[in-house]
Amino acid sequence: MPVLEFTIDPTTGELQMHIQGIAGPACDDVAKLVEELVGKPKREQKTTEYYARTQVRPRARSRGQS
């Protein structure tokens, strides 16, 4: 389940956002939505989860004889 975590520094007002549970480019889509609401971040750092790719393993099915 995706989780968005926000931290606001009470001294500087700086907002930090951490997105968990969304790997790869789909994370960018979520980040863009948040940017529209709160503005662009000063910096962006991608996590190892961002670079994770879903592994698809091919499965061969044998055909039954009729």
C-alpha positions as CSV (number, residue, x, y, z in Angstrom):
1,M,0.0,0.0,0.0
2,P,1.5,3.4,-1.0
3,V,2.4,5.8,1.8
4,L,3.1,9.5,1.5
5,E,5.0,10.9,4.5
6,F,5.3,14.7,5.1
7,T,7.6,16.4,7.5
8,I,7.5,20.2,8.1
9,D,10.4,21.8,9.9
10,P,8.8,24.2,12.4
11,T,11.7,26.6,12.3
12,T,12.2,27.0,8.6
13,G,8.8,25.8,7.3
14,E,10.7,23.4,4.9
15,L,8.5,20.6,3.7
16,Q,9.9,17.1,3.1
17,M,8.0,14.4,1.4
18,H,8.8,10.7,1.2
19,I,6.8,8.4,-1.0
20,Q,6.9,4.7,-0.2
21,G,5.3,1.7,-1.9
22,I,5.4,3.1,-5.5
23,A,8.3,1.9,-7.5
24,G,9.6,3.4,-10.7
25,P,8.1,6.2,-12.9
26,A,4.7,5.9,-11.3
27,C,6.3,7.6,-8.3
28,D,7.0,10.6,-10.5
29,D,3.2,10.9,-11.3
30,V,2.4,11.0,-7.6
31,A,5.2,13.5,-6.9
32,K,3.8,15.8,-9.7
33,L,0.4,15.8,-8.1
34,V,1.8,16.8,-4.7
35,E,3.9,19.5,-6.4
36,E,0.7,21.0,-7.8
37,L,-0.7,21.2,-4.3
38,V,2.4,22.4,-2.3
39,G,4.9,23.7,-4.9
40,K,8.2,22.5,-6.3
41,P,10.8,21.1,-3.9
42,K,14.2,22.7,-3.5
43,R,15.8,19.4,-4.2
44,E,14.7,15.9,-5.1
45,Q,16.4,12.6,-4.2
46,K,15.3,9.3,-5.7
47,T,15.4,6.3,-3.4
48,T,16.5,2.7,-4.3
49,E,12.8,1.8,-4.4
50,Y,12.4,4.3,-7.3
51,Y,14.9,2.3,-9.3
52,A,13.3,-1.1,-8.5
53,R,11.6,-2.7,-11.5
54,T,8.8,-5.2,-11.3
55,Q,10.2,-8.5,-12.4
56,V,8.2,-10.4,-15.0
57,R,9.0,-14.0,-15.4
58,P,7.8,-15.7,-18.6
59,R,5.9,-19.0,-18.1
60,A,5.5,-21.5,-20.8
61,R,2.3,-23.5,-20.9
62,S,2.3,-26.9,-22.6
63,R,-0.5,-27.6,-25.0
64,G,-2.7,-30.5,-24.3
65,Q,-3.4,-32.9,-27.1
66,S,-7.0,-33.2,-28.3
